[in-house]
Structures are given as C-alpha cells and as structure tokens.
C-alpha cells in the first residue's frame, strides 16, 4: 500500500515536470489559455478574402480594435486587455500572415493589402465604430485606416509605430544598412538577441518555452522575409496620411526603443491635428507586452478625453 502511494506521488510529480521539459508547447498553450481567461477573451475566427483570420474577443462597451506589429500576434495584447475588458469590448486580431491566421505564399502583404483585408474583417465583424490601436507595423496600418475610413474610427492610438521618418537612425536601421536583420531568426541565440533587442526588461519566459518560441520563429523566418520584402518594395510612408486623420490620437513610445527611434514622435506630433504624447521611461518597442498594466492605464486615461 505504501509503495502504491509513493508511485502515485511520483507520477503526480513527474507529469508537470515532463510537461515543463518535454512538452513546452503544452505548457505554453496552458499559459496562454489561462491568460486569455483572466483577461476575459475568447478565441474566434472569421474569413476575409482568401484568408482565415483568428482573433480574440471579450468585454462589453465601445469596441477597441488592436493590431500587433511585425512577427507579432493577437496575444501581444492579452495582458494589456486584462485592464481594458471590464470597460470596453476588445477585438485583437492576428493580421494575415501572422500568428494563427493563414499564411499564403502567393498573396501580397504590403500595408495597402493589409488595409483592404482589415476593412473586410471590420465589415464582416460588423464593427461600425471603434477605437483603433496599433503597435509598430500595426500602427502603420491603423494610421492608414484612420485616414482612409474616418467615419468608423472614434480615436487612434499609435504605440512605437512604423512608417515614420525619424530624426535619428535607430539601431535596427543601422544594422539593416550593414545587411543584418535581427528580426529574421535563424538560431536560438538569434531569438535570445531579438528578445533583448525588443525589450528593456523582458517578460519572464521559462527556458523550455523560450526554446519552443524560438523554434516557431525559426520556422516563420522565410515567410517573414517575404513579408519584409513586400514592405520594402512598397516604399510607403505614414507621414503623408497624418493630416487626414481628424480623430484624437495617442502617441505612446518607449524611450529605449531600439527598433524605431523616439525621434519619430516629433514627426507624428507635427502631422497629427489632435494628439497626446506619452513617453514611457526605460521601456522598449512593445510597451503593451513589457509593461501591460501601465500601458493600459495611459490608454484608459487617454480615452477619458475622447
């Protein structure tokens, strides 16, 4: 009897240990599911053109549509949304080509194409009017959308957004000029460097999960390179569209952003008609991931004045 109890105890101990070391994907999925539940978000999908789009939705009230950056995904907003869903209806999508949304080699992934697909998604989900938030590439798309479809956008928030000519070259653009691109991951070491490049104080990620996420990034490398090439060939900029944005806008930036320099905020302030600027000290490129609660607090304060 005693031996049987010992065996049962050992099994109970070995199962979580096995999951932690042998099945990091299971550990990751459990963690993501718990965070979504805590934030009041549910996983859903919708068809847009040739694409299947996965998204998270939850909360009640006015709608906030969240767009992630390059190589990001909908769960970039999950911890941020935990502070939001008690007051607002949140929709966080995987943009085409990213996350769990479809990746089609023959499709284009320029900002213009993403803009058209975003409008299809918005119409299919019957989002008549909404607040729009974008980080990095998602900010570029959000800004273009606010200029193109002003009657649907209640307010705009740009977190460390792409598409702006900075007064000072960022570390990323200096590396790109040398033919190096830290966004394209080839090895686990590359992934570790990328995490350090994006964040000042990275969120805690268990080592086995880090290896799993690195593996996913390595597998996505070729497709991400295709998307980068699409964006380079497009040669588009957000700046010409800024004067067309009439809604109140929040410019939020991490002062230690190594991808997109803080000086981009000056061009945004010059181009946008109505804006507020928040600079987060000792913060990197993805404030909603690095300091989600603080970022959400700044955003909710901004919404009070809309």
KAKAWO-V806555 format. One record per pair of residues at least 12 apart in sequence whose C-alpha atoms are under 7 Angstrom apart, sorted by the first residue. I is the first residue (numbers start at 0). GAP is how many residues later the second one is. Records with the same first field share a line. If there is no record, write none. Layout:
BEGIN
I->GAP  GAP
END
This chain:
BEGIN
19->188
20->187
23->184  185  188
24->184  187
27->181
34->43
35->42
37->44
38->39  40  42  43  46
39->18  19  45
40->15  16  17
41->14  15  16
42->12  13  14
43->12
47->69  72  73
48->68
50->45  51
51->49  50
52->41  43  48  49
53->39  40  46  47
54->19  36  37  38  39
55->18  35  36  37
56->33  34  35
57->27  31  32  33
58->26  27  28  29  30  31
59->25  27  28  29
60->26  27  28
61->26  27  68
62->25  26  27  67  68
63->24  25  26  27  66  67  68
64->25  26  27  65  66  67  68
65->25  26  27  66  67  68
66->25  26  66  67  68  71
67->66  67  70
68->66  67  68  69
69->66  67
70->27  153
71->26  27
72->21  25  26
73->18  19  20
75->213
76->15  211
78->213
79->208  212  213  216
82->210  213
83->212
107->122
108->118  121
109->120  121  124
110->30  120
114->26  30
127->24
128->23  24  25
129->22  23  24
130->22  23  24  25
131->21  23  24  25
132->23  24  25
133->23  24  25
134->23  24  25  26
135->23  24  25  26
136->24  25
138->19  20  22  23
139->21  22  23  98
142->95
143->94  97
145->99
146->94  97  98
153->93
154->92  93  94  151
155->91  92  93  94
156->92  93  94
157->92  93  94
158->92  93  94
159->92  93  94  100  125
162->74  75
163->73  74  75  100  103
164->99
165->95  97  98
166->96  97
167->93  95
168->92
169->88  89  90  91
170->87  88
171->86  87
181->12
183->37  41
184->32  33  36
185->32
186->31
187->23  26
190->23
196->61
197->60  86  87  88
198->84  85  86  91
199->82  83  84
200->89
201->88
202->87
238->32
241->29  30
242->28  29  30
244->27
245->27
246->27
247->26  27  58
248->25  26  27
249->25  26  27  52
250->25  26  27
251->25  26  27
252->25  26  27
253->25  26  27  28  29  30  31  33
254->24  25  26  27  28  29
255->26  27  28
256->26  27  28
257->26  27
258->26
END
